[in-house]
Amino acid sequence: MQIKFLGTGGAFDTDYRNSAALLEFRGIHILIDCGFTVFPTLVEKNLIGKVEYILLTHLHNDHCGSLANLLLYKRIIEKSPRPVLLYPSEQFRQQLYQFLQIQVKDPEKYAEFVPLDQVEGIIPIDTYGQHAEGMQSYAYIFDNETRIVYSGDLGRPESLFERLERLPEKRTCVFHDITFSADNTGHTYYKKLLPYMNGISMFGYHCDPTKNPHDNPIRLVFYEKALMA
């Protein structure tokens, strides 16, 4: 597996672009999230042709705000096959379809909607209400010879790590959203992640890296150039 981040910032950290990544997994390329800076970043870096599958963590604008632009570009400009939109539940598919219908008349003209369970090795973690009250969100585990974990936006990390601990032991790399303010309950305060660092590699994202406190042992994706697209 290979993961390359297109941005590592939060909703308001525009200098660092919206958190999103391209993952090469079992021979396919998956775009994880498509916030409002992602489409122009894909064009700028000449990576838009790699987008074959799309997987969203939730429907906040910094995670899906340029999805319609991407789908329209793929069809009208690239004239390429429809990207596959993977969905972890029927309810989430309906929400995603309604979101796209506001911007494109017929979403299925621009994307193929496929249940996530048709792609072997991707485990969704239902994190409903753990980022924003009443909001459906998901974390994902990508399980191959090694394991990559992508938290999405998650205020409480327990459900993700409890699920991870039930899986067979394997080399694991966790990419977790992080906040340096204990008052920010929509994301995980960095000190809450420290008990889970034993035996795994962990990287923080979805933050302003200039606010990183000196006592934080979690490496930030932004400073790991090998992880950036």
N, C-alpha and C positions, 0 to 999 in steps of 0.2 A: 504494500500500500504506500501511496505517496500523497501527502496533503500539502497544499499551498494556499495560504491565506490571501484574500483580495483586500482585506481590511481588518482592523482589529479594534476599531473604536465603538463607542456606544452611540446612542441616538443623537447626542449633541456634540460628540467628539469628531467633528467633520474633518479636522486635519488628519485623522487617522483612518477615515473612511469606515463605512458600515462593516461590522464583523460578518464575514462570509468566507467560504473556502471551496476550492476545487479538490475533490478527492478521487484518486485513481484506485478503484476497488474491483477486484476480480474481473479485470479486463474492460470495465466501463468507467466513464468519467461522470461524477456526480457533483453538481453545484449545490452546496449546502447554504441555503438562504440567499435572498436576492433583494437586499435593501436598496434605498434610493440612490446610493453611489455605485452599486454593483454593475449595472449595465454599462455606464460610461467607463468603468475600470476595465471590464472585459474587452471593450472596443479598444481602449488605449493600449492595453497590453497584448492585443491580438490573440486573445484566448477564447473569444466567443464561439469559435468553431469547435472547441472542445466540449461545449455543454451538450450532453446527450440526455442526462437525467437531472431532475431537480427535486430537492427534498427540503421542505421548510420546517423550521422549528415552531413558528407561530406567525400570526398575521399582523404584527405591529409593522408600521411603515419602514422602520430601519431593518426589517427582515424580509419584506416582500414588496417594497415600494417601487421597484423598477421591473418587476416580473412581467407585466404586460408589455413594456417596451422591449424586453428581451424576446418574448414570444413573437411579437410583431416583426421584429428585425429578422429573426430566424426564418420566418415564412416569406416576407416581402423582399428583403435585401439578399439574404443568403440563399433563399429558395431551397432550404435543406429540409430533411424529414422533421416531423413534429418532435420536439423534445418530450420525454416521458416525465410527467408529473407524478411522483410517488406519493401516496397518501397512507397514513397509518391507521385511519379509521374512517368509516362511512360518514360520520358527523363532520370530520375535518374536511373530507372531500366536498361535502355540501357547502361548508363555509368558504373554502377556497374557490369553488365554482361561482358562488354568489359574488365574491370579491372581484373575480375576473370579469364577470358579466357586466359590471358597472363600466368597464373600460373596453371590452371587446364583445361584440354581439353574441358570438358563438365560440366559447372557450375551446370546445373540442375541435374546432377548425385549426387551432393553433397549438394544441397540446394533446397528448394522449394521457388519459388518467388511468393509472395502474395501481392496484393495491400493493402496499409495501411488502406484504408477505409473499409476493411472487418473486422477489429478489432475495435469494438465499444469503444469510449471514448478517442481515441488518436487524437489530433488535430495538424497537421503539420503547421508550420509557415514558409513560403518561405522567406529565407533571402539571396537570390541570390545577389552576389557581395558585401555583407555587411561584409564579413570576408576577402576575397581575390578577387581582380578584375577578373570578368569573371568566378567566381567559384560558382557552385551551392551548397548551404548549406541550412540546415533546423534547426529550433528550434522545440521543441515538448512540448505540454501540455497534461498531463495525467490526465483525469478528472474522478473522482469517487466520493465517499462521501466527500473526500478531494481532493485537486488538487496539483500535482507536475509539475513544469515547469523546463525544461532542455534546456539551451540556445544553446548548441553546441558552436561553435566559432563565435563570433558576435562583430563586431566593433562598431555598433550603436544599442542601445537597444530599440529605439523608436517603431519599428514595432512590436516587441514582446509584449511590455507592452500596446500598443494601442489595440492589439488583446485581451489581457488578460482583459483589462478594459471593453470590450464589453460583457464579459461573466457574468452570474449571480454571485452575491457575494457568496464566499465560502472560507473556510479555505484553504490557499494557501501557498505553500513552493516553493521558486524559487532557483534553483541552476544555477548560472550564471558564465560564464568565466570572468576572471578579470585580469587586468594588473595594475601595479603600476607606469607605465611610460606613461605620456600623449602623448609621441611621437609614441607609439605603436598603430597604427590605425586598426590593425587586430583584436584586442580584446577591451573590454570595460574598459576604465579608471574608476577606482573605484568611483571617485567623480560623474561620470555621473549616477551612480546607486542610489545615495542617495535620490533623489526626489521620487523614486519608493518604498521606504521601508515602507511607512505607511500602516499598516494593513496586511502586509505579513511577513513571515519569509524568510530571504535571506541568502544564503551561497555562498561564492566565491570558485572557483576552477580553474584549468588550470594555475597555477602560482607557483613560488618559494615562499613558505610561509615565508622564512627567510627575504624576502624583504618587508614584510608587514609593512606599515608606522604606526606610533603610533596613527594617527588621523583617521584610518580606522575603522568604526563601524561594517562593514560586517564581520560576522564570516567566517572563512575559514574551508572548509570541512576537510582538513588535520588534524586539531586540534580537530575535533569532532569524537572521537573514536567510538561512536555509529553509525556513518555513514560509517565507513571503514570496508571493508570485512576482 
